[in-house]
Amino acid sequence: MQKTKKKVIIIGAGTAGLVIANQLQDNFDVIVYEKSKYESYPWYYKVPLMIGLVFRKKVMRHITKREFILSNGRVIPFFESNLLGGASVMNGCVHVFGFKSKWESVLERFNLSYDELLKSNDKAYSYDKNEKSKTTLMHAPQNIIDNAFIETLNMKNIKNGDVSYSESEVCGVIQNTVRNFFRTSVLSLIKKKNFISCMQEKVESIIFDDSGKAKGVRTDRGEKEADYVILSAGVIGSNDLMLREKNKNNFFRDIPVGKIIQDHTNIRVNVLANKEIDSLNEIYESFFKKLALVVKHFTGKPTVMRGTGATSAAYLDLDKDGEIDTRIQILQFAESGRHCSDGKMFGSDEPSFSISINAIHPESYGYIKLNGDTNIVDPNFLSASKDIDILKLALDYCFELLKSEPIKEHVLEIIDEEIIKKDPEKYIRDTMFSGHHLIGGLHNAVDSDFKVKNTEGLYVCDASIFDRYVASNIHSSVVLIADLFAKKFIRKNF
């Protein structure tokens, strides 16, 4: 007689939750609760580039927008998924494995090895589009701007290499999670679905016995029992629920929740090109160019539609302390306001590109706290002076780069150059946006098994358990830590 499987409830069917459910489903009776409404979106959004239209729609269904208020009073948007698969299917397109040294520090906390991480990476990702149950990777197409960008960096002693790894100064082609036409995501990892996913059902609280053992959850549709509860609702969702539990249960009293959250700061240097380069600025304003781009994409030719518009990148050690601190990348468009904040899709229809700047290891950190029935999220961007210093160095580096051969041959004008030079800190604060890479808040709330301290049967695994950035883009970071957690959970509890 077959032994009855133990029941696991996973809170959140996003990037982490689905990876965990996929791993556990053979050994446990798994049910996933997801507050989001939609199981999929229209097929055309599955083309990687087309997801940008979702962020610019006035009426949003598949994502929800909240606002962060900056120290200077600016309000910037932050987007959350309203979709099965979470950020992985909403915007998880650029692939970055990250830093071995940073990964090792995180893995040590959970008694995991780097070899285990590499095995998970090999299992999750592949360049062979015929391999099933993997997220497929493809290189972004390169044009004259990319070629000039990389050649100029080479002349500054930045060598070509694999920019999915970040351990040394290197430049090269960006890798995207896509097959020929459509994005791939954590949904691609699921070869069979033996777990139950309950959409549009919000978990309101966790049910405990008097000893602190998790017995199940209470949703907006009733109580559900389980042997184990795994919290994978993302940084905002997981911290929010834990804060509510902390207000109710004494055994949470000494557990730090919602503290030391971080997000990447992103700024841009916009550039007018002196010739047509088929930038998105040009293409968007022309029906015939848009039609030609779509035809090329769906006949299998490599185009900018295979990615987010980012095509080549470089890792830099700008403060020369021996550690990579900055990622810059070429975007095949320029914007006068991110996410259509100036009322237009792009700033102009002139041939344009931009250099996106991301300070990888910010020292600024903020918090998540409750305010009645709502939560307040404040990453406290640029509160650490070093973060400003790194971004200033990055602006200087980009100016120097754009004025060097051979990329200078394609530059007509660096937009707002004089404004930036006059007061770079003001420019940074006036034009920065979220990198949409929230981490932290629960990294000190869990033990080496990802179990919430002072409890039994309650675990957390998502971006909230990272105490540092292991990569410049957190999509693969979350996928891999979720996979490692699931394997460890099976070893410990099956």
LUMDRENRO-352104 format. One line per 8 residues: number of its first residue (from 1); their letters; for each residue x, y, z of C-alpha. Coordinates in steps of 0.25 Angstrom, whole numbers. Example, Ala and Ser with C-alpha at 12.3 -4.5 7.8 and 13.67 -1.06 7.14 Angstrom:
2
1> as> 49 -18 31; 55 -4 29
***
This chain:
494
1> mqktkkkv> 0 0 0; 6 13 -4; 9 23 7; 1 36 8; 10 47 4; 12 59 13; 5 72 9; 13 84 6
9> iiigagta> 7 98 4; 15 108 -4; 11 123 -3; 14 129 -17; 14 124 -31; 25 133 -35; 39 130 -40; 43 123 -27
17> glvianql> 30 117 -23; 29 109 -37; 43 104 -37; 41 99 -23; 27 93 -26; 33 86 -39; 44 79 -30; 35 75 -19
25> qdnfdviv> 23 70 -26; 29 55 -28; 31 54 -13; 20 62 -6; 6 66 -8; 8 81 -13; -2 92 -14; 2 106 -18
33> yekskyes> -6 118 -14; -5 131 -23; -12 144 -21; -10 148 -35; -22 147 -45; -16 142 -58; -10 129 -62; -5 135 -75
41> ypwyykvp> -5 147 -84; -7 149 -99; 3 142 -108; 9 154 -113; 15 158 -100; 22 145 -100; 32 152 -110; 42 157 -101
49> lmiglvfr> 43 171 -106; 27 173 -106; 27 172 -91; 31 186 -90; 17 190 -95; 11 185 -83; 19 194 -74; 14 206 -82
57> kkvmrhit> -1 203 -83; -10 212 -75; -19 201 -71; -11 189 -66; -16 175 -64; -4 166 -64; 4 175 -55; 1 184 -43
65> krefilsn> 9 197 -41; 13 203 -27; 21 216 -25; 34 218 -18; 36 232 -12; 50 237 -13; 58 246 -3; 56 258 -12
73> grvipffe> 41 256 -14; 42 249 -27; 32 238 -29; 36 226 -37; 29 213 -41; 31 199 -37; 24 188 -44; 19 175 -38
81> snllggas> 14 163 -46; -1 159 -46; 2 146 -54; 6 132 -51; 21 131 -52; 23 144 -46; 35 153 -50; 41 141 -58
89> vmngcvhv> 30 142 -69; 28 157 -67; 42 162 -69; 52 151 -66; 59 152 -79; 73 156 -77; 81 144 -72; 93 146 -62
97> fgfkskwe> 99 135 -53; 108 145 -45; 119 145 -36; 126 132 -30; 131 140 -18; 117 145 -15; 110 132 -17; 120 125 -8
105> svlerfnl> 117 135 4; 102 132 2; 103 117 0; 112 116 13; 100 121 21; 91 110 16; 102 99 17; 102 98 2
113> sydellks> 113 96 -8; 117 103 -21; 118 90 -28; 103 88 -24; 100 102 -30; 107 98 -43; 99 86 -44; 86 93 -42
121> ndkaysyd> 90 104 -53; 93 93 -63; 80 86 -60; 72 99 -61; 78 106 -73; 83 102 -87; 87 108 -100; 81 96 -108
129> kneksktt> 67 100 -111; 63 85 -113; 66 82 -98; 53 80 -91; 50 85 -77; 60 95 -77; 61 110 -79; 67 113 -92
137> lmhapqni> 77 124 -94; 81 131 -107; 91 142 -110; 85 156 -113; 88 161 -127; 99 171 -130; 99 183 -138; 109 194 -142
145> idnafiet> 107 201 -128; 110 188 -121; 122 185 -129; 127 199 -127; 124 198 -112; 132 185 -110; 143 189 -119; 145 202 -111
153> lnmknikn> 145 195 -98; 155 185 -104; 164 197 -106; 163 201 -92; 168 187 -88; 154 181 -85; 154 167 -91; 143 160 -98
161> gdvsyses> 137 149 -90; 124 143 -84; 116 154 -78; 107 144 -70; 119 143 -61; 124 155 -53; 137 152 -46; 146 161 -55
169> evcgviqn> 146 172 -64; 140 167 -77; 131 171 -88; 122 163 -98; 108 159 -103; 96 159 -94; 89 146 -92; 74 145 -92
177> tvrnffrt> 64 135 -87; 57 132 -101; 56 122 -112; 54 126 -126; 42 134 -124; 37 134 -110; 43 136 -96; 46 124 -87
185> svlslikk> 44 125 -72; 42 116 -60; 29 111 -67; 39 104 -77; 45 96 -65; 32 89 -62; 31 76 -70; 19 71 -63
193> knfiscmq> 10 78 -54; 6 69 -42; 4 80 -32; -9 89 -31; -8 104 -33; -19 112 -27; -20 126 -34; -26 138 -29
201> ekvesiif> -26 132 -15; -19 141 -5; -12 135 8; -16 144 19; -9 137 31; -1 124 35; -8 115 45; 1 110 56
209> ddsgkakg> -1 101 68; 3 106 82; 18 101 80; 20 109 68; 18 98 58; 12 102 45; -1 94 42; -6 101 30
217> vrtdrgek> -11 115 24; -23 123 25; -27 129 11; -38 138 7; -46 125 4; -44 117 17; -34 109 25; -24 99 18
225> eadyvils> -16 89 26; -2 84 23; 10 78 29; 19 89 23; 18 103 19; 28 110 9; 27 125 8; 32 129 -6
233> agvigsnd> 23 141 -9; 35 150 -13; 42 161 -4; 29 170 -2; 19 158 -1; 28 150 9; 32 161 17; 18 166 18
241> lmlreknk> 12 153 23; 23 151 33; 21 165 38; 6 162 41; 10 149 47; 20 156 56; 9 165 61; 1 153 65
249> nnffrdip> 11 142 70; 21 143 82; 30 133 76; 33 144 65; 36 155 74; 52 154 73; 52 150 58; 57 162 49
257> vgkiiqdh> 47 164 38; 46 175 27; 60 181 31; 71 183 21; 64 182 8; 72 187 -5; 69 190 -19; 78 193 -31
265> tnirvnvl> 79 208 -35; 78 209 -50; 82 222 -58; 84 224 -73; 93 233 -82; 85 235 -95; 91 237 -108; 87 242 -122
273> ankeidsl> 94 235 -133; 98 241 -146; 92 231 -155; 81 221 -156; 83 209 -147; 69 203 -146; 68 208 -132; 54 206 -125
281> neiyesff> 52 221 -126; 53 220 -141; 45 207 -142; 33 211 -133; 30 223 -141; 29 216 -154; 19 206 -157; 27 200 -169
289> kklalvvk> 39 198 -160; 31 192 -149; 25 182 -159; 39 179 -165; 44 176 -151; 32 166 -148; 34 159 -161; 49 157 -158
297> hftgkptv> 47 152 -144; 36 142 -148; 44 137 -160; 55 133 -150; 65 144 -152; 72 150 -140; 66 163 -137; 65 173 -125
305> mrgtgats> 51 166 -122; 59 154 -116; 62 162 -103; 58 174 -95; 66 184 -104; 79 182 -96; 89 175 -105; 103 176 -100
313> aayldldk> 110 179 -87; 122 181 -78; 127 179 -64; 136 189 -58; 144 192 -46; 143 207 -46; 148 210 -32; 160 201 -34
321> dgeidtri> 159 193 -21; 160 179 -28; 145 176 -28; 135 178 -39; 125 189 -36; 118 193 -48; 111 187 -60; 108 196 -72
329> qilqfaes> 100 192 -85; 96 197 -98; 81 199 -100; 76 200 -114; 67 212 -111; 68 225 -103; 57 230 -93; 54 244 -88
337> grhcsdgk> 46 238 -77; 45 223 -73; 33 215 -74; 26 225 -82; 27 235 -70; 27 247 -80; 15 242 -88; 23 237 -99
345> mfgsdeps> 27 223 -103; 41 228 -106; 47 242 -105; 48 244 -120; 48 237 -133; 63 241 -136; 73 230 -137; 77 227 -122
353> fsisinai> 83 218 -112; 87 219 -98; 97 213 -88; 90 207 -76; 98 208 -63; 95 199 -51; 104 199 -38; 104 185 -34
361> hpesygyi> 107 185 -20; 99 196 -13; 102 200 1; 89 207 3; 77 199 9; 63 202 14; 51 195 20; 37 189 18
369> klngdtni> 27 192 29; 12 192 31; 3 203 32; -10 198 36; -15 188 25; -4 193 15; 11 192 14; 21 203 12
377> vdpnflsa> 33 199 3; 45 208 4; 59 203 -2; 65 217 2; 72 218 -11; 85 226 -11; 85 228 4; 100 223 5
385> skdidilk> 110 233 -1; 118 221 -8; 106 218 -17; 106 232 -22; 122 232 -24; 121 219 -32; 110 225 -41; 118 238 -43
393> laldycfe> 130 229 -47; 121 222 -57; 116 235 -63; 131 239 -65; 134 226 -71; 123 226 -81; 126 240 -85; 141 236 -88
401> llksepik> 136 223 -95; 126 231 -104; 138 241 -108; 147 229 -111; 149 222 -125; 142 215 -131; 129 217 -124; 130 233 -125
409> ehvleiid> 129 231 -140; 114 228 -137; 111 239 -127; 104 252 -131; 101 257 -117; 101 252 -103; 88 257 -98; 89 266 -86
417> eeiikkdp> 104 265 -85; 106 279 -80; 95 277 -69; 101 264 -65; 115 270 -64; 110 282 -56; 104 274 -45; 105 259 -47
425> ekyirdtm> 99 256 -33; 86 264 -37; 85 257 -50; 86 244 -43; 75 247 -33; 66 254 -44; 67 242 -54; 69 229 -46
433> fsghhlig> 59 218 -46; 58 205 -39; 65 193 -44; 53 185 -40; 63 175 -33; 58 175 -18; 65 166 -9; 66 164 6
441> glhnavds> 57 166 19; 56 152 23; 71 147 22; 73 148 37; 60 141 40; 63 127 35; 73 117 39; 83 109 30
449> dfkvknte> 71 100 26; 63 112 21; 54 109 33; 48 121 40; 55 122 54; 46 119 66; 37 111 58; 35 97 52
457> glyvcdas> 30 94 38; 31 108 33; 41 112 22; 45 124 14; 51 123 0; 51 135 -10; 59 148 -12; 56 152 2
465> ifdryvas> 67 142 8; 78 149 0; 87 157 9; 95 162 -3; 94 163 -18; 101 150 -25; 98 156 -39; 94 169 -46
473> nihssvvl> 81 163 -50; 74 154 -39; 65 145 -48; 75 133 -49; 79 136 -34; 65 133 -30; 63 121 -39; 76 115 -34
481> iadlfakk> 74 117 -19; 60 112 -20; 65 99 -27; 76 97 -16; 66 99 -5; 56 89 -11; 67 78 -12; 71 81 2
489> firknf> 57 81 7; 55 67 1; 67 62 7; 63 67 21; 48 64 21; 45 52 11
***
